[in-house]
Amino acid sequence: MRTAVSVGYAARGRGGIHELLDIETARATADTLTTLHDELAAGTGISGPAARRAIHAAAQAPTFAGSIRTHRQARDILGNPALTVYDNPHSFLMCVYNRDRALCHRLDVSDAPSLDRCKPTCANIARTNRHADELVQYAQALEKQAASEAVPGPLADRLARRADHLRDLADHHHHTRIDLQEPTS
C-alpha cells in the first residue's frame, strides 16, 4: 500500500495518507509485539536466527500497547530499530527486521522488509509454536491435495516434496526453540 500511494496523488501532500500509513504500521507492529509478548509469557517457544532479538522486542511491548494515536508516537516506534517485528503469516514466520541482515533487499535500501520476498535463510527470521503449527496444517493440506487422483503425478510429487519441506521447518523449530518458561495449563 505504501509503495502504491507514494507514486500517486497522495505523494503530493506533506502529510495525509503517509501519516495515516505510519500510524497503522506502528499499530500493527505494536499488536505483533503484544501478541508475541503474551505468547512468550504463556510458554510458547521461539526459534530462528532472530529469536533473541524478537524476545527483546517483545519485552518492550507493554510500554506502548494501545497508546499510538499520533504520527509522532508512530514515528517513535517505527524509528526504533529494536522494535521492527513484522508478522508474515504467508511465510509462517516473523521478520525481526535488520536492514543490514535482510535478504529481501540485497540491492535497494529500505526501512521496512519486503514480506513478499522472505528468504528461508535470512538472519531476520523467527518462528513461534503458532507458526510451526500453521506449517504442519499447510503441509497436511498439501499432502491431501497430492493424494487426490485428479492431480497429475509430477504435480503430486512436487506438492509432497513441499509438504515434507514444511514439516522439516516445523520439526527444526521444535528442536531448536527457546522456551522462556514452562507453559501453564
C-alpha positions as CSV (number, residue, x, y, z in Angstrom):
1,M,0.0,0.0,0.0
2,R,2.8,2.4,1.0
3,T,4.5,1.9,-2.4
4,A,1.4,2.5,-4.4
5,V,0.5,5.6,-2.5
6,S,4.0,7.1,-2.7
7,V,3.9,7.4,-6.5
8,G,0.4,8.8,-6.8
9,Y,-1.7,11.8,-5.8
10,A,-1.2,11.2,-2.1
11,A,2.5,11.8,-2.5
12,R,1.9,15.5,-3.3
13,G,0.8,16.5,0.2
14,R,3.1,16.9,3.2
15,G,1.1,14.6,5.4
16,G,-2.2,13.0,4.9
17,I,-2.2,9.4,3.8
18,H,1.5,8.8,4.7
19,E,0.9,9.8,8.3
20,L,-2.1,7.5,8.4
21,L,0.0,4.7,7.0
22,D,2.7,5.3,9.6
23,I,0.2,5.2,12.4
24,E,-1.4,2.0,11.1
25,T,2.0,0.4,10.6
26,A,3.1,1.3,14.1
27,R,-0.2,-0.1,15.5
28,A,0.4,-3.4,13.6
29,T,3.9,-3.5,14.9
30,A,2.6,-2.9,18.5
31,D,-0.1,-5.6,18.0
32,T,2.5,-8.1,16.8
33,L,4.8,-7.3,19.7
34,T,1.9,-7.5,22.2
35,T,0.8,-10.9,20.8
36,L,4.4,-12.2,20.9
37,H,4.8,-10.9,24.5
38,D,1.6,-12.7,25.5
39,E,2.6,-15.9,23.7
40,L,6.1,-16.0,25.3
41,A,4.6,-15.3,28.7
42,A,2.2,-18.2,28.2
43,G,5.2,-20.5,27.5
44,T,5.3,-20.7,23.7
45,G,8.7,-21.5,22.1
46,I,10.5,-19.3,19.6
47,S,13.2,-20.3,17.2
48,G,15.3,-18.9,14.4
49,P,18.3,-16.7,13.9
50,A,16.4,-13.6,15.2
51,A,14.7,-15.3,18.1
52,R,16.7,-13.4,20.8
53,R,16.0,-10.1,19.1
54,A,12.3,-10.9,19.0
55,I,12.3,-11.8,22.7
56,H,14.0,-8.5,23.5
57,A,11.5,-6.5,21.4
58,A,8.5,-8.4,22.9
59,A,9.7,-7.5,26.4
60,Q,9.2,-3.8,25.5
61,A,5.6,-4.4,24.2
62,P,3.7,-3.4,27.4
63,T,5.2,0.1,27.3
64,F,3.3,1.2,24.2
65,A,0.4,-1.2,23.8
66,G,-2.7,0.7,22.9
67,S,-1.1,4.1,23.1
68,I,-0.5,5.0,19.4
69,R,-2.7,7.9,18.4
70,T,-0.5,10.5,16.8
71,H,2.0,10.5,14.0
72,R,4.8,11.4,16.4
73,Q,4.1,8.3,18.5
74,A,4.1,6.2,15.4
75,R,7.4,7.7,14.2
76,D,9.0,6.9,17.6
77,I,8.0,3.3,17.3
78,L,8.9,2.9,13.7
79,G,12.2,4.7,14.2
80,N,13.3,2.3,16.9
81,P,15.2,-0.5,15.2
82,A,14.8,-2.8,18.3
83,L,11.0,-2.8,17.7
84,T,10.9,-3.7,14.0
85,V,9.0,-7.0,14.2
86,Y,6.6,-7.9,11.4
87,D,4.4,-11.0,11.4
88,N,4.3,-12.7,8.0
89,P,1.5,-15.2,8.0
90,H,2.0,-16.2,4.4
91,S,5.5,-17.4,5.1
92,F,4.7,-18.8,8.5
93,L,7.3,-16.6,10.3
94,M,8.1,-13.2,11.8
95,C,10.6,-10.8,10.4
96,V,12.7,-9.2,13.1
97,Y,13.9,-6.6,10.6
98,N,17.5,-5.5,10.5
99,R,18.3,-3.9,7.1
100,D,22.0,-5.0,7.2
101,R,21.0,-8.7,7.5
102,A,17.9,-8.6,5.2
103,L,17.9,-10.9,2.2
104,C,14.8,-9.4,0.8
105,H,16.7,-6.2,-0.2
106,R,20.1,-7.1,-1.4
107,L,20.3,-4.2,-3.8
108,D,17.9,-1.5,-2.5
109,V,17.9,0.3,0.8
110,S,14.6,0.2,2.7
111,D,13.5,0.8,6.2
112,A,10.9,-2.0,6.1
113,P,11.1,-5.6,4.9
114,S,9.6,-6.9,1.7
115,L,7.4,-9.6,3.2
116,D,6.6,-10.9,-0.2
117,R,10.3,-11.8,-0.7
118,C,11.1,-13.6,2.5
119,K,14.1,-16.0,2.1
120,P,14.3,-19.1,4.4
121,T,18.0,-18.5,5.1
122,C,17.5,-14.8,6.2
123,A,19.0,-13.9,9.6
124,N,15.9,-11.9,10.4
125,I,13.6,-14.9,10.7
126,A,11.9,-16.1,13.9
127,R,9.2,-18.6,14.4
128,T,6.8,-19.4,17.3
129,N,5.0,-22.5,18.1
130,R,2.0,-21.0,16.3
131,H,3.9,-20.6,13.1
132,A,5.2,-24.2,13.4
133,D,1.6,-25.5,13.9
134,E,0.5,-23.5,10.8
135,L,3.3,-25.1,8.8
136,V,2.1,-28.5,9.8
137,Q,-1.5,-27.7,8.9
138,Y,-0.5,-26.4,5.5
139,A,1.7,-29.5,4.9
140,Q,-1.4,-31.6,5.7
141,A,-3.4,-29.7,3.2
142,L,-0.7,-30.1,0.5
143,E,-0.5,-33.9,1.2
144,K,-4.2,-34.2,0.9
145,Q,-4.1,-32.4,-2.4
146,A,-1.2,-34.5,-3.6
147,A,-3.1,-37.7,-2.8
148,S,-6.0,-36.7,-5.0
149,E,-6.4,-38.7,-8.1
150,A,-7.2,-35.5,-10.0
151,V,-3.7,-34.2,-9.6
152,P,-1.1,-35.3,-12.2
153,G,1.9,-37.3,-11.0
154,P,4.6,-34.7,-11.4
155,L,2.5,-32.1,-9.6
156,A,1.6,-34.5,-6.8
157,D,5.3,-35.2,-6.3
158,R,6.1,-31.5,-6.1
159,L,3.3,-31.0,-3.6
160,A,4.5,-33.9,-1.5
161,R,8.1,-32.5,-1.5
162,R,6.8,-29.1,-0.5
163,A,4.8,-30.7,2.4
164,D,7.9,-32.6,3.5
165,H,9.9,-29.3,3.5
166,L,7.3,-27.5,5.6
167,R,7.3,-30.4,8.1
168,D,11.1,-30.2,8.3
169,L,10.8,-26.5,9.1
170,A,8.3,-27.2,11.8
171,D,10.5,-30.1,13.2
172,H,13.5,-27.8,13.1
173,H,11.6,-25.2,15.1
174,H,10.6,-27.7,17.8
175,H,14.2,-29.0,18.1
176,T,15.8,-25.6,18.3
177,R,13.2,-23.4,20.0
178,I,13.8,-21.4,23.1
179,D,11.3,-21.8,25.9
180,L,11.3,-18.9,28.3
181,Q,9.2,-20.8,30.8
182,E,7.2,-23.9,31.2
183,P,3.6,-23.5,29.8
184,T,0.9,-23.1,32.5
185,S,-2.2,-25.1,31.7
